[in-house]
Amino acid sequence: MDNIDLEYVRSVVAKNNAWRGSTLNLIASENVMFPEVSEEFYCNDFMHRYAEGKPFARYYNGTKYIDELESKCMEYFRHKFKCSVANVQPISGAIANLAVFSGLPKGNGRVITNSLPSGGHITHNRMGTITRICGREVYNFPTNPDNPFKMDVDGAVRLVEEVQPDFIVLGKSMFLHPEPVREIREKFPELTIVYDAAHVFGLIYGGEFQQPFQEGADIITASTHKTFPGPQGGIILIRDERSFVKGIESALFPGIVSNHHLHRIPALLAAAIAYDTKHTDYGKRVVETAQKLSELLADAGFSVCGYDGKRYTYTHQVVLDVREMGGGALVADKLERSGIIVNKNSLPWDKSVINPSGIRIGVQEAVLRGYGAEEIFEKLKIALK
Ligand SMILES: Cc1ncc(COP(=O)(O)O)c(C=O)c1O
C-alpha cells in the first residue's frame, strides 16, 4: 500500500478537478452550484455534525444554529411553493422518493409510473425502490404512439380507472415535455399525485416549466442539484396539510435518514436566495438554450427526438437518436474522448440498456458556465463527425 498515501489522493482529486473543469459537461442530471454558494456555505463545521429530528426538537445537543438555518430553509421553500410542508432532510432525490413511496398509505398496493424506456427513473420501477423496497406493484403509463416521448393521456386515464392505484408518480429522467398533471387531476379529484421533479426542479423554481402544485399534484420530490444549482441533496414538498404527511415524514426520520448531512442546508438556502436575487433568468436561459440547440442539431441533420409539432424540448434536455452513428454507448465514449461528457440513454423502443439508441444532453451546467447554444452545437458537431 506504499503508493496509496495522502499525496496520491490529493493528486487524483486535482487531476479530476482539472479534467472535468476543462470538459464541456452535458450530463443532464448534474450541475455546479451557483458561484455565490461558495465554500463558506458548504464546507464548514456543519459537515461534521449530527442533528437527528426536527429543528428545535432534536435528539442531539449542540444544534442551535442548524435548528435556526434548517427552519429558515424550510420556511423559504414553503413560501416559494405556497405549500404546507418543505422537508429538506432527504440526502438525495432517491431518498425523497423512498420516503414518499414507503410513507404513503397502502391500499391495494398498486401504483402507476413512467416506464424506464419512456424516461421513468429506476426508483419508480420494479427493480428499484418502489417495488424492491416498498413492495408496490408497478403498472406503467402508456406512451403516445405518435410521440413515444410523451404520455398517452387517454390511455393513462383508462389505466387509472382500471388499476385504481394507491397513487401515481409523474416526472421522469428523460424529460422533454410537461406531464399531464392537470388532465389527470381533472378526471380523478381524489387520486394522490406524486410529481418527481428531480430533473426539472430548477426550471419549476424559476417559473419556466409546468407548476405541479397549481396543476393539481399533491407531493413534489426533487433533487437539489440538477437544474437547481444547489448542493447534492433532496427535498419533499407537500401542498396541503393532509393525513399522509405524518407517514411520509416519519418514513424519512426515523425510518430512513439518521444524519441528514447538515452542511447541505446552508448551501441549499443560499442557492435559493441566489436564484431569487442574482440569477432570476437562469431557468429561462436554460430552456431557451436547449430549444435552440435542438433546432440547430435538427437543422444539421441529427435525429433529434420528441418533436411535438412545435418544439423538441420544453426542458434542459435534448435527446438524440444515434443508432446510425453506432448507438448511445459508442457515441458517448467518442464524445468523452473529445472532451464532451454526455450519457447514453435508452429510448422508448429499446430492449437493451447496454448500447441503447440514444444520448441525453442537458445544457444547465453549460449555461451556468456561460456557454450559448451555438457554441455547444459547434463543439458537438465537430466531435460527432
Ligand atoms: C426522475 C428522477 N428521480 C430521482 C432521481 C434520483 O435523484 P438523486 O440522484 O438525487 O438520488 C433521479 C436521478 O437522476 C431522477 O432522474
The ligand as an ORCA input file, in Angstrom:
! r2SCAN-3c Opt
* xyz 0 1
  C     -36.616     11.274    -12.092
  C     -35.542     11.046    -11.069
  N     -35.911     10.803     -9.804
  C     -34.996     10.588     -8.841
  C     -33.659     10.609     -9.123
  C     -32.676     10.344     -8.040
  O     -32.118     11.527     -7.618
  P     -30.749     11.549     -6.805
  O     -29.689     11.253     -7.788
  O     -30.711     12.925     -6.245
  O     -30.842     10.496     -5.761
  C     -33.222     10.858    -10.430
  C     -31.780     10.889    -10.726
  O     -31.303     11.209    -11.754
  C     -34.199     11.073    -11.435
  O     -33.846     11.285    -12.694
*
